[in-house]
């Protein structure tokens, strides 16, 4: 698991598509995932991208990690940090593999 995730607001000047996705949380069974790019580990609050099985309504914002875990999301321990655009490609490829 990556421990050197940028702190909240640390990558504010980086364009969204170039942000590094450090972690992924997911609920595979229903196609929900959250991509973490910044983290305040003391408050368990992150900034990242949330997709609740609908690309049209997916969005960037704050993510409460404790709330994710309470609702059944799991940390993808196999996730390798990559740029956001590459993360979306990887997720799309995984989806094609499940068809």
Buried (B, 14 or more C-beta within 10 A) or exposed (E): EEEEBBEBEEBEEBEEEEBBBBBBBBBEEEBBBBBBBBBBEEEBBBBBBBBEEEEEEBEBEEBEBEEBEEEEBEBBEEBEBBBBEBBBEBBEEEEEEEE
